[in-house]
């Protein structure tokens, strides 16, 4: 198994974890329930704050959507040469935006809300891992270790 295939497999697993995490938080929003967070109560502080929404859309929905798109891109890589060539760059771009947004939200949790939501931390870690995998996969393409078809010349 090539390094790229191993990285893709890890990306599938991490994407699944991120999807489950954001799916749970989305479900909590849909049913208007409280987030289970043990005895700390910090999850509910974060999840019920004004920062848990962006333009009226719960952040959890956006996270689930991002993980879903990443999963679809990883699956499409097996379908055609177009996706094999372009999916790594798209996954990198989505995960870059995800990491930057997660960094902002982590700042909000620490500096403004003074509460840490473990589910948000899991999502931030998952997105960071996907970002690192994206960098490694793009480096392989640049180094020529992943064959890209001859574009003529």
C-alpha positions as CSV (number, residue, x, y, z in Angstrom):
1,X,0.0,0.0,0.0
2,X,1.4,3.4,-1.0
3,X,1.8,6.3,1.4
4,X,-0.9,8.2,-0.4
5,X,-3.3,5.2,0.0
6,X,-2.5,5.0,3.7
7,X,-3.1,8.8,4.1
8,X,-6.4,8.5,2.3
9,X,-7.4,5.7,4.7
10,X,-6.5,7.8,7.7
11,X,-8.5,10.7,6.2
12,X,-11.5,8.4,5.8
13,X,-11.4,7.5,9.5
14,X,-10.8,11.1,10.7
15,X,-13.5,12.4,8.4
16,X,-15.9,9.8,9.9
17,X,-15.0,10.9,13.4
18,X,-15.6,14.5,12.5
19,X,-18.9,13.7,10.8
20,X,-20.2,11.8,13.9
21,X,-19.1,14.6,16.2
22,X,-20.8,17.3,14.1
23,X,-23.8,15.1,13.5
24,X,-24.4,14.7,17.2
25,X,-24.1,18.5,17.7
26,X,-26.5,19.0,14.7
27,X,-29.0,16.6,16.2
28,X,-28.9,18.5,19.5
29,X,-29.7,21.7,17.6
30,X,-32.5,20.0,15.6
31,X,-34.3,18.5,18.6
32,X,-33.5,21.6,20.8
33,X,-31.9,19.5,23.5
34,X,-28.9,20.0,25.7
35,X,-25.4,18.7,24.8
36,X,-24.3,15.9,27.1
37,X,-21.1,17.1,28.7
38,X,-20.9,15.4,32.0
39,X,-21.1,17.8,35.0
40,X,-19.1,20.7,33.6
41,X,-22.0,22.4,31.7
42,X,-19.4,24.1,29.4
43,X,-20.7,22.4,26.3
44,X,-24.1,24.0,26.8
45,X,-22.5,27.4,27.4
46,X,-20.7,27.1,24.0
47,X,-23.5,25.5,22.1
48,X,-26.2,28.0,23.2
49,X,-24.0,31.1,22.7
50,X,-24.5,33.5,19.8
51,X,-21.2,32.2,18.4
52,X,-22.7,28.8,17.7
53,X,-24.6,30.2,14.7
54,X,-23.3,31.9,11.5
55,X,-25.9,33.9,9.6
56,X,-28.6,31.9,11.3
57,X,-27.1,28.5,10.5
58,X,-25.7,26.4,13.3
59,X,-21.9,25.9,13.2
60,X,-22.5,22.2,13.7
61,X,-24.4,22.0,10.3
62,X,-21.5,23.8,8.6
63,X,-19.1,21.3,10.2
64,X,-21.2,18.3,9.1
65,X,-21.4,19.8,5.6
66,X,-17.6,20.2,5.4
67,X,-16.9,16.7,6.6
68,X,-19.5,15.4,4.1
69,X,-17.9,17.2,1.2
70,X,-14.5,15.9,2.2
71,X,-15.8,12.4,2.4
72,X,-17.4,12.7,-1.1
73,X,-14.1,14.0,-2.5
74,X,-12.2,11.1,-1.0
75,X,-14.7,8.7,-2.5
76,X,-14.7,10.4,-5.9
77,X,-10.9,10.0,-6.2
78,X,-11.5,6.3,-7.1
79,X,-14.0,7.2,-9.8
80,X,-12.0,9.2,-12.3
81,X,-8.6,10.7,-13.2
82,X,-10.1,14.2,-12.8
83,X,-11.0,13.6,-9.2
84,X,-7.8,11.8,-8.5
85,X,-5.9,14.9,-9.7
86,X,-8.0,17.5,-8.1
87,X,-9.5,16.0,-4.9
88,X,-6.3,16.4,-2.8
89,X,-6.2,20.1,-3.5
90,X,-9.9,20.5,-2.8
91,X,-9.6,18.6,0.5
92,X,-6.6,20.7,1.4
93,X,-8.5,23.9,0.7
94,X,-11.6,22.8,2.7
95,X,-9.5,21.7,5.6
96,X,-7.5,24.9,5.6
97,X,-10.7,26.9,5.9
98,X,-11.8,24.5,8.6
99,X,-8.6,24.8,10.6
100,X,-8.7,28.6,10.4
101,X,-12.4,28.7,11.5
102,X,-11.7,26.2,14.3
103,X,-8.8,28.4,15.5
104,X,-11.2,31.4,15.6
105,X,-13.8,29.3,17.5
106,X,-11.3,28.0,19.9
107,X,-10.2,31.6,20.6
108,X,-13.9,32.5,21.2
109,X,-14.3,29.6,23.6
110,X,-11.2,30.5,25.6
111,X,-11.1,34.3,25.5
112,X,-14.7,35.3,25.3
113,X,-16.9,32.4,26.6
114,X,-14.4,31.0,29.1
115,X,-15.8,27.6,28.4
116,X,-14.4,24.6,26.4
117,X,-16.7,22.2,24.6
118,X,-15.0,18.8,24.1
119,X,-17.0,18.1,21.0
120,X,-15.6,21.3,19.4
121,X,-12.1,20.3,20.4
122,X,-12.6,16.9,18.7
123,X,-13.8,18.6,15.5
124,X,-10.8,21.0,15.6
125,X,-8.4,18.2,16.0
126,X,-10.0,16.2,13.3
127,X,-9.9,19.1,10.9
128,X,-6.3,19.8,11.8
129,X,-5.4,16.1,11.1
130,X,-7.2,16.4,7.7
131,X,-5.2,19.6,7.0
132,X,-1.9,17.9,7.7
133,X,-2.9,14.9,5.6
134,X,-3.8,17.4,2.8
135,X,-0.3,19.0,3.1
136,X,1.4,15.6,2.9
137,X,-0.6,14.5,-0.1
138,X,0.0,17.7,-1.9
139,X,3.7,17.4,-1.2
140,X,3.7,13.9,-2.7
141,X,2.1,15.3,-5.9
142,X,4.7,18.1,-6.1
143,X,7.5,15.6,-5.5
144,X,6.1,13.4,-8.3
145,X,5.5,10.3,-6.1
146,X,1.8,10.3,-7.1
147,X,1.6,9.8,-10.9
148,X,-0.4,12.4,-12.7
149,X,-1.2,11.8,-16.3
150,X,1.0,13.5,-18.9
151,X,-0.7,16.7,-20.0
152,X,1.0,16.7,-23.4
153,X,3.8,18.9,-24.5
